[in-house]
Amino acid sequence: MSGQPVRLPFDGGRVVVAADGGLEFLVDGLGGVRCSVVGAQFTPVLVEPDVAEHEGTAGGLEVGQRVTAGEHCQLRWAIDVPEQLDDPGLVVQVEVGDRQLVWLWPSGADGLLVVLPRSGTGPVLALHAVQAELRLAEPAGDSDPAAAVRLVVTPRDLGPGRQVVVLRALVLPTLLAAGSLLPAWFESLTLEAGEEWTAPLADLGVDSEPPVELALTERAAEIRLLAPAGRHRVGVHGRRGVTDLVFEVAPPIAALFSELAGVLGEVPVADGASAFVLHRALVSGAVSRTTAIEDALDRFDWSSKPGALAVAFGSERALADGEPAMAREAQRRAAELPPGLGRPRVRSLAWLVAAALGLDALLALGADPESELPDDRPVTGDAATSGEGVEADLALARRSPLAVDGLAGAINALGAGLPGFPVGLGAVEQALLVGLLESCPEDWPEAPLAGATAQATRRRLLASYAAGRLTDPAPLAWLLVYG
């Protein structure tokens, strides 16, 4: 084999195998995705029209790599594991570009990674475990950079001797099609508190810990699971290894209000997100109206604080207190917000509050009474590229190419109902995308998937609060602004 890269075609794409064993998947409409074994020192040993083989080492392992291409691309590593292994095993790194997103379900034996476009529906590149246990190589969260994802592909209990690991890469028309790669017994892992989960797992080994409750159902092959709000792991032991299921159980909003309001009310309100959540907790009746909380909100100078959530708080506070002057100031601030997701919603809130308090919204801003209402005109420039144009078009049921592609991109970014999480997308961004999806007109063909995707993401975020993984009030505030 020469030092030149080798191109191996497979259905929907091709894989370029470099002389050092590094891989690049090329998919029309998606772009390139790099994949390599971390720390590999490989030498080429064989190349044929549909096969490329390398041998060498990776860390303390002797490794043989075999890449085959046909209907899909198969990645096979034969590993000689020594008696004493100090590192975690074989680690694979996947690198993506700026125009791509990564959805990851690092569940082990059924693990799945999907690279998808930021705009439009597809195609997508899926990398999933066939004879492997795909897990994150190190702790990672939703907001970690997506440019490079490292995955351990060997079992946790990697023993000495020869081990074989197999991953499959294939091109699918859409992210939704990746659901066909999930195990046959799979059911959604995002739940509401008090909701039971059932699946035909009685013939497989299942392990869990309290407070998760497991029981057999009347159907002999099914188990029933019940868990409190939060995040809970359950292991499914099958022939190919262990699949980790992380159940994300959303608490009632009132429960979150009680917990967060107790924390936020003990210190001076620092930002618009804290003020908005505390205000909603009060008006909902989830927390008692105390002098301390009222004073904390009264002392918060929202009119001088940056951000759309401060304006949202000012608008709702104006309505609650019946203060036209406050509503007029909220309108002025809303008109000056920079482009971005959330601005159309907050501007609309400010206008509605002004109208409810009897203000002529346009005259209050010194505008021409004959001019158009906020968001009536097509959004261009920075607002369009920031996602605001998509949100405005959806709110007005304006089925523009921008709205269709942006809606598809938001569904992609939040997983289209797949288990897992979006790598590199923070909780605030996810909450804003939930609001965008919930703005989808009910009669659009994307509405069912948009609604289901938004619901699953809401549950994931609320479960993260209940589990203590998420404490920032901003994501919850945005969910409340839209919901």
Secondary structure, DSSP 8 states (H G I E B T S, - for coil): --SS-EEEEETTEEEEE-TTS-EEEEETTTEEEEEEETTEEEEEEEEETTEEEEEEEETTEEEEEEEEESSSEEEEEEEEE-SS--S-S-EEEEE--TTEEEEEE--BTT-EEEEEESSSS--EEEEEEEES-BEESS---TTS-SSEEEEE-S-TT--SEEEEEEEEEEEESSSGGGGGGS-TT----EEETT--EEES-TTSEEE--TT-EEEE-SSTT-EEEE--SEEEEEEEEETTEEEEEEEEEE--HHHHHHHHHHHHTTS---SHHHHHHHHHHHHHTSS---HHHHHHHHH--GGGS-SHHHHHHHHHHHHHHT-HHHHHHHHHHHHT--SSTTHHHHHHHHHHHHHHTT--HHHHTT--TTS--TT-S---THHHHTTHHHHHHHHTT---HHHHHHHHHHHHHTGGG-SSEEET--HHHHHHHHHHHHTS-TTSTTHHHHHHHHHHHHHHHHHHHHHTS---HHHHHHHHHH-
